Amino acid sequence: MNKTYYNPADLKNFTKISEWNEELGTKFFDYYGKVFEDGALSSREKSLIALAVAHVVKCPYCIDAYTKDGLERGITKQEMMEAVHAGAAIESGATLVHGVQMMNKYNKLSM
């Protein structure tokens, strides 16, 4: 049997976090629900953003949830992959731009 640290079945129990702190759990889920309503961005666009962010923060639960959500909203596999690449590009750029800090420190120390 193939076991991983993350159990996909745990995703359906996410709402149970409110059991240990009802006030904060309720506030979180109210906020979460409000964020994903249509606004200046459509809920479809927000789903794509969430999918990209899920990959950047490496949350398998979120990846599962927003892949499913995207499919339900008619998001194509090409759109999903393009969103993932956009997230990867930002994550890569954020890593590489910190190379300037390293370069500056190197130059200062090697004088």
DAZI-V386925 format. One record per helix or strand. SS is the DSSP state (@ for helix, = for strand). FROM is the first residue (numbers start at 1). TO is the last residue. If there is no record, write none. Layout:
SS,FROM,TO / SS,FROM,TO
This chain:
@,8,19 / @,22,35 / @,43,56 / @,60,72 / @,77,109
